Amino acid sequence: MKINNLLLISILLFKIILISCNCQYDWQCGNTPYTRCRTNKTVIDQYDNRIDIDKVNGRLFFTIQYPDEFERRIISIPVDGSVDGNDVISHSTLYGQSTYQIIQGLIQYVGPISKSMVVNRSVRIAGTTANIFFANNTFGNELTWTVPGNFIFDEVNNLQYTCWPYTNGIYKGKIGEYNNLGTQIYAGVVISIRSYQSAFLIQDGSGGIRQGNFNAQYTLVSNLPLLFQDSNMGTFDADSNRIFYTSKSDNRIYQVTLSSPIQKKVILDNGFIPSFFKYHNNWLYYQQGGKILRVSVNGGSQTQVLFDSSSTDGHCICAQGFTGQSCNQCDTSKNIISWVNGIPRCIPLGSDGNPLTCDYNYQCSPYNVKVCKEIVLSGGNKGCST
């Protein structure tokens, strides 16, 4: 059975070299080979991968694959879309795919303080699976579920609110503590949670939206105030007085004002409803068919394409794992630099001192005991093994 799983990893935000127009060649990006021009790319919107928004810095995050790189990346663009390819930032190269785990992509952005991510992975563990957070190469929360939930993060107070559908519960604890979600504050069938004013909204199992409290003690979800209900509700998001949700009955996205929930306003009606979307500043953002799009909630259903996999317009980005103004920073106390065909990549070291992936035998230790070879059932990734 294949189940989606999560991994939390700390990401260091970095800047790319600026140029004046879309690139076509690496040399146009300022510090080749550490900066690279990417014209061929694919938005990975399958496998329950999601988008997210850094509302403080106005960045939209999603998962991408470049054809000459085994690992996927999490990148971001401005919420209004990339202007000339110079505003695309790579936040993480998703190293670590192995026999036991397939790393799929982004689930959720933690916040602008830690710049951490929740990353979606599938894990093979004797037929079972686990959701695991990962921070600074150390394990965090370990969960098991068949339907991905979600989180509300309070970075200032180091608090994490976890919606865990598998156990019919919502938990309050510290961000990313190993196997410790903290205290269960709500019990009952839950689908997802969203921040709402000074509280949060809970989507229950019957299409109901109920209001929760961050400081609650153990309470049944069914005992909470019911603000709105549509049994055909798919996914939802909210602002300070409205909710937006997909309807599985007519493939539309609706808006409802919670102070007067009788009337519904159609936001999107084009025969397609996304499995997930995000609200920000009167726009709904979603991904479809290799594109990142948005639609206004203020009228009209005309969508805007913010990023398109099929476009041949190039963007400049650091080589895998590198950071810094010139894209040439790699902490070699925690990483190795591996060169292949004149292109470098900065690869993290695992707990055994070997890189998470490798290119040559000499990168593995003990030397002549472990060699660099393809990892069984990894999809083609290489690692150090006997």
C-alpha positions as CSV (number, residue, x, y, z in Angstrom):
1,M,0.0,0.0,0.0
2,K,1.4,3.4,-1.0
3,I,0.7,6.2,1.4
4,N,1.9,9.8,1.3
5,N,4.4,10.8,4.0
6,L,5.9,14.0,5.3
7,L,9.4,15.2,6.0
8,L,10.3,18.5,7.6
9,I,13.6,19.9,6.5
10,S,15.3,23.2,7.3
11,I,16.0,25.3,4.2
12,L,18.4,28.2,3.8
13,L,17.0,30.9,1.6
14,F,19.4,32.2,-0.9
15,K,19.6,34.8,-3.7
16,I,20.3,34.2,-7.4
17,I,22.4,36.3,-9.7
18,L,20.4,39.0,-11.4
19,I,20.4,39.5,-15.2
20,S,18.3,41.8,-17.3
21,C,16.2,39.3,-19.3
22,N,15.2,35.6,-19.6
23,C,18.3,33.5,-20.1
24,Q,19.0,30.8,-22.7
25,Y,22.5,29.8,-21.7
26,D,24.4,29.3,-18.4
27,W,26.9,32.0,-19.1
28,Q,24.1,34.6,-19.0
29,C,23.5,33.9,-15.3
30,G,26.6,35.5,-13.8
31,N,28.8,32.9,-12.2
32,T,28.8,29.8,-14.3
33,P,29.0,26.8,-13.5
34,Y,27.6,27.7,-10.0
35,T,24.7,29.5,-11.6
36,R,22.7,27.7,-14.2
37,C,20.1,28.7,-16.8
38,R,17.1,26.3,-16.9
39,T,14.8,26.3,-19.9
40,N,13.5,22.8,-19.6
41,K,11.5,22.1,-16.4
42,T,8.4,20.3,-15.1
43,V,6.1,21.3,-12.3
44,I,5.4,18.2,-10.2
45,D,1.8,18.5,-9.2
46,Q,1.1,14.8,-8.6
47,Y,1.6,12.6,-5.6
48,D,-0.4,14.9,-3.3
49,N,2.3,17.6,-3.7
50,R,0.9,21.0,-2.8
51,I,1.7,24.7,-3.2
52,D,2.2,27.2,-0.4
53,I,2.7,30.9,0.1
54,D,5.1,32.9,2.3
55,K,2.7,35.8,2.9
56,V,5.4,37.9,4.6
57,N,7.7,37.9,1.6
58,G,5.2,37.4,-1.1
59,R,6.6,34.1,-2.4
60,L,4.8,31.1,-4.0
61,F,6.3,27.7,-3.4
62,F,6.0,24.5,-5.5
63,T,7.9,21.4,-6.6
64,I,9.8,21.2,-9.9
65,Q,12.0,18.7,-11.8
66,Y,14.8,19.5,-14.2
67,P,15.5,16.7,-16.7
68,D,19.3,16.5,-16.1
69,E,18.8,16.3,-12.3
70,F,17.7,13.1,-10.5
71,E,16.4,15.0,-7.4
72,R,13.4,17.3,-7.5
73,R,13.6,20.8,-6.1
74,I,11.3,23.2,-4.2
75,I,11.4,26.6,-5.7
76,S,9.5,29.8,-5.3
77,I,8.4,32.7,-7.5
78,P,6.7,36.0,-6.6
79,V,3.0,35.7,-5.9
80,D,2.3,37.9,-9.0
81,G,4.4,35.6,-11.2
82,S,8.0,35.6,-12.5
83,V,8.8,38.7,-14.4
84,D,12.0,37.8,-16.3
85,G,13.3,34.6,-14.7
86,N,15.6,36.4,-12.3
87,D,13.1,36.1,-9.4
88,V,13.0,32.3,-9.3
89,I,14.6,31.0,-6.1
90,S,15.6,27.4,-5.4
91,H,15.0,26.6,-1.7
92,S,15.9,22.9,-1.5
93,T,17.3,20.0,-3.6
94,L,15.4,17.0,-2.3
95,Y,18.3,14.6,-1.7
96,G,17.8,11.2,0.0
97,Q,15.8,8.9,-2.2
98,S,16.5,5.3,-1.4
99,T,15.2,1.8,-1.3
100,Y,12.9,2.8,1.6
101,Q,11.7,6.2,0.7
102,I,10.6,8.1,-2.4
103,I,10.8,11.9,-1.9
104,Q,7.9,13.5,-3.8
105,G,7.8,17.2,-3.1
106,L,6.3,20.0,-1.1
107,I,3.4,19.7,1.3
108,Q,3.6,22.9,3.4
109,Y,5.9,25.9,4.1
110,V,6.5,26.3,7.9
111,G,7.3,30.0,7.9
112,P,9.7,32.9,7.2
113,I,11.6,32.5,10.5
114,S,12.9,29.0,10.0
115,K,12.4,28.9,6.3
116,S,11.6,25.2,6.8
117,M,9.5,22.9,4.6
118,V,7.2,20.0,5.1
119,V,8.1,17.5,2.4
120,N,5.9,14.7,1.0
121,R,7.5,11.3,0.8
122,S,6.4,7.7,0.3
123,V,8.1,5.2,2.6
124,R,8.4,1.4,2.3
125,I,8.7,-0.2,5.7
126,A,7.6,-3.9,5.5
127,G,4.4,-2.9,3.9
128,T,3.6,0.0,6.2
129,T,4.5,3.6,6.0
130,A,5.2,6.6,8.2
131,N,5.1,10.3,8.0
132,I,8.3,11.8,9.3
133,F,9.5,15.4,9.7
134,F,13.1,16.1,9.2
135,A,15.0,19.1,10.5
136,N,18.7,19.7,10.2
137,N,19.2,16.0,9.4
138,T,17.4,14.9,12.6
139,F,14.1,13.2,12.7
140,G,11.0,15.0,14.0
141,N,7.3,13.9,14.2
142,E,6.6,10.4,12.9
143,L,3.0,9.8,11.8
144,T,1.1,7.3,9.8
145,W,-1.9,8.1,7.6
146,T,-3.7,7.4,4.3
147,V,-5.0,11.0,3.8
148,P,-2.6,13.9,4.2
149,G,-3.6,16.3,6.8
150,N,-2.0,19.7,7.4
151,F,-0.5,22.0,10.0
152,I,-0.7,25.5,11.5
153,F,2.7,26.7,12.6
154,D,3.3,29.5,15.1
155,E,7.0,30.1,14.8
156,V,7.2,32.9,17.3
157,N,6.0,30.7,20.1
158,N,7.4,27.4,18.6
159,L,3.9,25.8,18.4
160,Q,2.6,23.3,15.9
161,Y,-1.0,22.4,15.5
162,T,-1.4,19.1,13.6
163,C,-4.5,17.9,11.9
164,W,-4.1,14.1,11.7
165,P,-7.0,12.5,9.9
166,Y,-5.6,9.0,10.5
167,T,-6.2,9.2,14.2
168,N,-9.3,11.5,14.1
169,G,-7.4,14.2,16.1
170,I,-5.9,17.6,16.2
171,Y,-2.8,18.1,18.4
172,K,-0.9,21.0,19.9
173,G,2.9,20.6,20.5
174,K,6.3,22.0,19.7
175,I,7.4,22.3,16.1
176,G,8.9,19.1,14.8
177,E,9.7,17.3,18.1
178,Y,10.6,13.7,17.5
179,N,7.6,11.4,17.9
180,N,5.8,13.9,20.0
181,L,2.9,15.8,18.6
182,G,2.1,17.1,22.1
183,T,-1.5,17.1,23.5
184,Q,-4.6,16.1,21.7
185,I,-7.0,19.1,21.8
186,Y,-9.8,17.9,19.5
187,A,-11.1,14.4,18.7
188,G,-13.4,13.4,15.9
189,V,-13.3,13.0,12.1
190,V,-11.1,15.8,10.7
191,I,-10.0,16.7,7.2
192,S,-8.0,19.9,7.5
193,I,-7.5,23.1,9.6
194,R,-6.9,26.7,8.6
195,S,-6.1,29.9,10.6
196,Y,-9.1,32.1,11.1
197,Q,-8.9,35.5,12.9
198,S,-7.5,34.6,16.4
199,A,-8.8,31.0,16.2
200,F,-8.8,28.3,13.5
201,L,-11.4,26.5,11.4
202,I,-11.8,22.8,11.3
203,Q,-13.2,20.8,8.3
204,D,-15.0,17.8,9.7
205,G,-15.9,14.6,7.9
206,S,-19.3,15.7,6.7
207,G,-18.4,18.9,4.9
208,G,-18.9,21.1,8.0
209,I,-16.7,24.0,9.0
210,R,-16.4,24.4,12.7
211,Q,-14.5,27.0,14.8
212,G,-11.7,25.8,17.1
213,N,-9.6,27.4,19.8
214,F,-5.8,27.4,20.0
215,N,-5.9,27.0,23.7
216,A,-8.6,24.3,23.9
217,Q,-8.5,21.3,26.1
218,Y,-9.6,17.9,24.9
219,T,-13.0,18.5,23.1
220,L,-15.1,16.6,20.6
221,V,-15.2,18.3,17.2
222,S,-18.9,17.5,17.0
223,N,-19.5,19.8,20.0
224,L,-18.0,22.9,18.3
225,P,-20.1,25.6,16.6
226,L,-21.0,24.7,13.0
227,L,-20.4,27.8,10.8
228,F,-21.2,26.3,7.4
229,Q,-21.8,22.9,5.8
230,D,-21.8,21.5,2.3
231,S,-21.7,17.7,2.1
232,N,-19.9,18.0,-1.3
233,M,-17.1,20.1,0.0
234,G,-13.6,19.1,-1.2
235,T,-10.7,21.3,0.0
236,F,-11.0,24.8,1.5
237,D,-9.2,27.9,2.6
238,A,-10.2,31.0,4.5
239,D,-9.5,34.7,5.1
240,S,-10.7,36.8,8.0
241,N,-14.5,36.5,7.2
242,R,-14.8,34.2,4.2
243,I,-14.2,30.6,3.2
244,F,-13.5,29.3,-0.3
245,Y,-14.1,25.7,-1.1
246,T,-14.3,23.2,-4.0
247,S,-17.5,21.4,-4.7
248,K,-17.3,17.8,-5.8
249,S,-20.8,17.8,-7.1
250,D,-20.4,20.5,-9.8
251,N,-16.6,21.1,-10.1
252,R,-16.8,24.7,-9.0
253,I,-15.0,26.8,-6.4
254,Y,-17.3,28.8,-4.2
255,Q,-17.0,31.7,-1.8
256,V,-19.1,32.0,1.3
257,T,-19.2,34.8,3.8
258,L,-19.4,33.2,7.2
259,S,-21.5,36.1,8.7
260,S,-24.1,35.3,6.0
261,P,-23.5,31.8,4.7
262,I,-26.8,31.4,2.9
263,Q,-25.5,32.9,-0.4
264,K,-22.7,31.3,-2.4
265,K,-20.6,33.1,-5.0
266,V,-18.9,31.1,-7.8
267,I,-15.2,31.9,-8.1
268,L,-14.1,29.3,-10.7
269,D,-16.3,27.3,-13.1
270,N,-14.2,25.8,-15.9
271,G,-14.8,22.1,-15.4
272,F,-11.7,21.6,-13.3
273,I,-11.3,21.8,-9.6
274,P,-7.9,21.6,-7.9
275,S,-7.2,19.0,-5.2
276,F,-5.6,21.8,-3.2
277,F,-5.4,25.6,-3.4
278,K,-4.3,28.6,-1.3
279,Y,-5.9,32.0,-0.7
280,H,-3.8,35.2,-0.6
281,N,-4.8,38.8,-1.1
282,N,-8.0,38.2,-3.0
283,W,-6.5,35.5,-5.2
284,L,-6.8,31.7,-5.2
285,Y,-3.6,29.9,-6.3
286,Y,-3.5,26.4,-7.6
287,Q,-1.6,24.0,-9.9
288,Q,-3.0,22.2,-13.0
289,G,-1.4,20.3,-15.8
290,G,2.2,21.5,-15.2
291,K,1.1,25.1,-14.6
292,I,0.8,27.4,-11.6
293,L,-2.3,29.5,-11.9
294,R,-4.4,32.0,-9.9
295,V,-7.9,33.4,-10.2
296,S,-9.3,36.5,-8.6
297,V,-12.1,36.2,-6.0
298,N,-13.3,39.8,-6.8
299,G,-15.2,38.9,-10.0
300,G,-14.7,37.1,-13.3
301,S,-13.2,33.6,-13.6
302,Q,-10.4,34.4,-15.9
303,T,-7.3,32.6,-14.7
304,Q,-3.7,33.9,-14.9
305,V,-0.8,31.5,-15.6
306,L,2.1,32.4,-13.3
307,F,4.5,29.6,-14.2
308,D,4.3,27.2,-17.2
309,S,6.3,23.9,-17.6
310,S,5.9,24.1,-21.4
311,S,7.4,27.6,-21.7
312,T,11.0,27.7,-23.0
313,D,11.8,31.0,-21.3
314,G,14.8,30.3,-19.1
315,H,15.5,31.3,-15.5
316,C,18.7,31.5,-13.6
317,I,19.2,29.4,-10.5
318,C,22.0,28.1,-8.3
319,A,23.5,24.7,-9.0
320,Q,22.1,21.9,-6.8
321,G,22.6,22.6,-3.1
322,F,24.6,25.8,-3.5
323,T,23.7,29.1,-1.8
324,G,24.9,32.7,-1.6
325,Q,24.9,35.8,-3.8
326,S,27.2,34.2,-6.3
327,C,25.7,30.7,-5.8
328,N,29.1,29.3,-4.7
329,Q,28.6,28.6,-1.0
330,C,28.7,25.0,0.3
331,D,29.5,24.2,3.9
332,T,32.0,21.4,3.3
333,S,31.9,20.4,7.0
334,K,28.3,19.1,6.3
335,N,28.5,18.5,2.6
336,I,30.7,17.4,-0.2
337,I,31.1,19.1,-3.6
338,S,30.8,16.7,-6.5
339,W,31.7,17.6,-10.1
340,V,30.2,15.9,-13.1
341,N,30.8,17.1,-16.6
342,G,32.0,20.5,-15.3
343,I,28.8,21.0,-13.2
344,P,29.1,21.1,-9.3
345,R,26.6,20.1,-6.8
346,C,26.6,20.4,-3.0
347,I,25.5,17.1,-1.4
348,P,24.7,16.7,2.3
349,L,26.5,14.1,4.4
350,G,24.5,11.5,6.2
351,S,24.9,10.3,9.8
352,D,27.5,7.7,8.6
353,G,29.6,10.3,7.1
354,N,28.8,9.4,3.5
355,P,26.9,11.7,1.1
356,L,23.2,11.2,0.6
357,T,24.0,10.5,-3.0
358,C,27.3,10.0,-4.8
359,D,29.0,10.1,-8.2
360,Y,32.3,8.3,-7.6
361,N,33.7,5.5,-5.5
362,Y,36.3,7.7,-3.7
363,Q,33.4,9.7,-2.1
364,C,32.4,6.6,-0.1
365,S,34.0,5.3,3.2
366,P,35.4,3.0,4.3
367,Y,37.3,3.2,1.0
368,N,37.4,0.0,-1.0
369,V,34.6,-1.4,1.4
370,K,31.8,0.8,0.2
371,V,31.4,1.9,-3.4
372,C,29.1,4.3,-5.2
373,K,26.4,2.3,-7.0
374,E,22.7,2.5,-7.8
375,I,20.5,1.9,-4.8
376,V,18.0,-0.9,-5.2
377,L,14.4,0.2,-5.9
378,S,15.4,3.9,-5.6
379,G,14.4,4.8,-9.2
380,G,18.0,5.2,-10.3
381,N,19.6,7.1,-7.4
382,K,23.2,6.3,-6.4
383,G,24.5,5.8,-2.9
384,C,27.5,4.4,-1.0
385,S,27.0,0.7,-0.3
386,T,29.0,-2.5,0.1
